[in-house]
Amino acid sequence: MYLQQILNGVSYRAVGEGNPDVTALACDTSAVKPGCLFFCLKGQKFDGHDFFRKAIGDGAVALVCERRLETQALQIVVEDVRAVMSVAAKNFFGCCVDKMKVISIVGTNGKTSTSYVLEAILSRAGYKTAVIGTNGIFFNGQRHCVSLTTPDPIELHKWFRQMYLNNVDVVIMEVSAHAIALRKMLGIRSEVAIFTNFSQDHLDFFRTMDKYRAVKKSFFVAEFVNNAVTNADDVLGREIADMLPSATYGVKNDADVKASNVCADKECSRYKLEMFGQTAIVTTRLAGIFNVYNTLAAATCAAVLGVDLDCIVAAIGEVDCVSGRNETMIRSDGARIVVDFAHTPDGIDNILGFLRETTEGKLIVVFGCGGNRDKFKRPLMAEAVSRYADFAVLTNDNPRYEDPKLIARDVSEGLTCKYKVILNRSQATEYALSVAVGCDTVAILGKGAEEYQEIRGRKFPYSDVEVVRKLLRV
């Protein structure tokens, strides 16, 4: 595709002449190949402008940059390289995202579970679906691994093209706050955007809760969203509902779609669903009040898209598990082992509050905190664990470039329950299972369905679920 076609809709100043045929896009010099258009991105650690010579040497035919560089190569000077990369990637991959319906899910917690339930409903209604999120990319019965909840624009639009070529009707995607802040969603218009909830996370990046909140809220404007589905029991959700054409859901407050007579035990949730004047009884094997909210969010979105109530209720009843979310295994003596992605104070409150209520014996919690991430939530996560746990095993999550011992020290300052530090995560899990008896619950929090542990820039194969399964076979 010729450069001018890729830059359609972009304001820029060309330094140099030519309209080269571009055969690839890259924002990392390791991905540059002959015929490539290179985007000089500014990151937290590195600035792509410093690597333009390597990009040219490896075959880049033009550079997209925010300042003029000392080179004879063709330069496209723009105000915001990230924004331009999103538009250029969309153009390069044939604007395929415009040919499908996009459902975006925004919120601190619940995005993945909501996406699973919504996918089940829409599939049952006859749509051909794709899902993009924390657990991977799913379409055509296959799972593809991704490194980010919302992939970067070049990768994202490449996937959109593959989905379109495979006749996908609806793309359900988790949209992280980072993706909003980094302009990844520019040029993508969501038919419906779901807002689940707002609580503390990612302050390493956003610095303040006000900024984090403002970024999430900024997505719910006409530029990006046609219709909103919002949580009426969340303060920010109610604010968003006043900004766009919206349908609301909730348990406590008045809403268009409401759950009442909620009964959530250790094996299922059951409630009366009132939806735009219709009623039904919903039974789901996704246990816990947090899953009542997740199923309500999915049901409301499906209703906005025109799916009938019977289809919605039937599909919710068929979803039996979400990978890495309250994923439960029972040992031969009756002990319950739960793997969950909870990695925020609010997420821990949700899962452990549910497990405490449904545990007859001790609640044993294995958890840690990620390195090079929001340090302010570490003691808050520890306090949340302490509210519910009889005993905690403090271990590694993804330490990244931080010293695991220092992370554990930060976390331990907030622990008031009895605890033991075992930094090797598999050994910590083995120890927790060894002290549990038949009526106890062991909750292993923080990684969910992740299949790696990130240490010193490397991702080592690791799965909480597989570790538990192996221990249960021993």
Secondary structure, DSSP 4 states (H G I P E B T S, - for coil): -BHHHHTTT---EEES---PBP-EEESSGGG--TTEEEE--B-SS-BGGGGHHHHHHTTEEEEEESS--SSSS-EEE-S-HHHHHHHHHHHHTTTGGGGSEEEEEESSS-HHHHHHHHHHHHHHTT--EEEEETTEEEETTEEE--SSSS--HHHHHHHHHHHHHTT--EEEEE--HHHHHTTTTTT--EEEEEE----S--HHHH-SHHHHHHHHHHTSSTTTEEEEEEETTSHHHHHHHTTSSEEEEESSS--SEEEEEEEE-SS-EEEEEEETTEEEEEEESS-SHHHHHHHHHHHHHHHHTT--HHHHHHHHHH---BTTBSEEEE-TTS-EEEEE---SHHHHHHHHHHHHHT-SS-EEEEE---TTS-TTHHHHHHHHHHHH-SEEEE--S--BTS-HHHHHHHHHTT--SEEEE--SHHHHHHHHHHH--TT-EEEEES-TT--EEEETTEEEE--HHHHHHHHHH-
